[in-house]
Amino acid sequence: MEYEEAEEGIPESLLRAMEANDIDLIRDSLVAATLGGADDWRWVQDRCLELCDHPNLYVREVAITCLGHLARIHGTLDLDRVMPKLRELKRVPETRAIVQNTYSDISIFIYRGISNVNG
């Protein structure tokens, strides 16, 4: 993935990509926002949760992965919102493994190794 700074800000770019359903731009903009291109981690988390329901599997996988990145970068997530969505996605065979990776990130960077995060 080659990132190119857009004229507009990353949050705007992500919203535009979501509106246009541009899969590649959604991916690039969501990753850029997650890795620091957006000032508000909660805003990024909300976009990730929204994109966890996207019809495209690739977009869902990136959104799930970005939740793990947010846990790593910020050391926090709104777990009351995130964990139910991850539990739902864990029941889907196509997303089970990537959810497990995100659980691991949450366990390491938020729970600091407390077991039973895999609910």
C-alpha positions as CSV (number, residue, x, y, z in Angstrom):
1,M,0.0,0.0,0.0
2,E,1.4,3.4,-1.0
3,Y,0.0,6.2,1.0
4,E,-0.4,9.6,-0.7
5,E,-1.6,12.6,1.3
6,A,-4.8,13.9,-0.1
7,E,-5.7,17.6,-0.4
8,E,-8.4,17.1,2.2
9,G,-7.9,15.7,5.7
10,I,-7.9,12.0,6.4
11,P,-11.3,12.0,8.2
12,E,-12.9,13.8,5.2
13,S,-11.2,11.4,2.8
14,L,-12.5,8.4,4.7
15,L,-16.1,9.8,4.8
16,R,-15.9,10.5,1.1
17,A,-14.6,7.0,0.4
18,M,-17.4,5.5,2.5
19,E,-20.0,7.5,0.7
20,A,-18.6,6.5,-2.7
21,N,-18.1,2.9,-1.5
22,D,-14.5,3.1,-2.9
23,I,-13.0,-0.1,-1.3
24,D,-9.4,0.8,-1.8
25,L,-9.8,4.4,-0.6
26,I,-11.8,3.1,2.4
27,R,-8.9,0.8,3.3
28,D,-6.2,3.4,2.8
29,S,-8.1,6.2,4.6
30,L,-9.1,4.0,7.5
31,V,-5.6,2.7,8.1
32,A,-4.3,6.3,7.8
33,A,-6.9,7.6,10.3
34,T,-6.1,4.7,12.7
35,L,-2.3,5.3,12.6
36,G,-2.7,8.9,13.6
37,G,-4.3,10.8,10.7
38,A,-7.3,11.6,12.8
39,D,-7.1,13.3,16.2
40,D,-10.1,11.6,17.8
41,W,-9.6,7.8,18.5
42,R,-13.3,7.5,19.3
43,W,-14.3,8.9,15.9
44,V,-12.0,6.3,14.3
45,Q,-13.4,3.6,16.5
46,D,-16.9,4.5,15.4
47,R,-15.9,4.3,11.7
48,C,-14.3,0.9,12.4
49,L,-17.5,-0.3,14.0
50,E,-19.6,1.0,11.2
51,L,-17.3,-0.7,8.6
52,C,-17.4,-4.0,10.5
53,D,-20.9,-4.3,8.9
54,H,-19.7,-3.5,5.4
55,P,-20.8,-6.0,2.7
56,N,-17.2,-6.4,1.5
57,L,-15.2,-8.9,3.5
58,Y,-11.9,-7.0,2.8
59,V,-13.3,-3.8,4.4
60,R,-14.6,-5.8,7.4
61,E,-11.2,-7.3,7.9
62,V,-9.4,-4.0,7.7
63,A,-11.9,-2.5,10.2
64,I,-11.4,-5.3,12.7
65,T,-7.7,-5.0,12.4
66,C,-7.8,-1.3,12.9
67,L,-9.6,-1.8,16.2
68,G,-6.6,-3.8,17.3
69,H,-4.3,-1.0,16.1
70,L,-6.3,1.5,18.1
71,A,-6.0,-0.6,21.2
72,R,-2.2,-0.8,20.7
73,I,-1.8,2.9,19.9
74,H,-4.1,4.4,22.5
75,G,-4.3,1.7,25.1
76,T,-8.1,2.1,25.2
77,L,-11.3,1.4,23.4
78,D,-15.0,1.7,24.3
79,L,-15.2,-2.0,25.1
80,D,-18.9,-1.8,25.9
81,R,-19.4,-1.1,22.2
82,V,-16.4,-3.0,20.7
83,M,-16.6,-6.3,22.4
84,P,-20.2,-7.2,21.4
85,K,-19.4,-6.4,17.8
86,L,-16.2,-8.6,17.9
87,R,-18.2,-11.5,19.6
88,E,-20.7,-11.2,16.8
89,L,-18.0,-11.3,14.1
90,K,-16.2,-14.1,15.8
91,R,-19.2,-16.4,15.0
92,V,-18.6,-15.7,11.3
93,P,-16.1,-18.2,9.8
94,E,-14.6,-15.6,7.4
95,T,-13.7,-13.2,10.2
96,R,-13.1,-15.5,13.1
97,A,-9.2,-15.6,12.8
98,I,-8.9,-11.8,12.4
99,V,-11.2,-11.2,15.4
100,Q,-8.9,-13.6,17.4
101,N,-5.9,-11.4,16.5
102,T,-7.8,-8.3,17.6
103,Y,-8.7,-10.0,20.9
104,S,-5.1,-10.6,21.4
105,D,-4.2,-6.9,20.8
106,I,-7.0,-5.9,23.3
107,S,-5.7,-8.4,25.8
108,I,-2.1,-7.2,25.5
109,F,-2.6,-3.5,25.2
110,I,-5.8,-2.8,27.3
111,Y,-6.3,-5.7,29.6
112,R,-2.5,-6.2,30.0
113,G,-2.8,-10.0,29.7
114,I,-5.9,-10.6,31.7
115,S,-7.4,-13.8,30.4
116,N,-11.1,-14.2,29.5
117,V,-11.2,-11.4,26.9
118,N,-12.1,-13.9,24.3
119,G,-15.7,-14.0,25.5
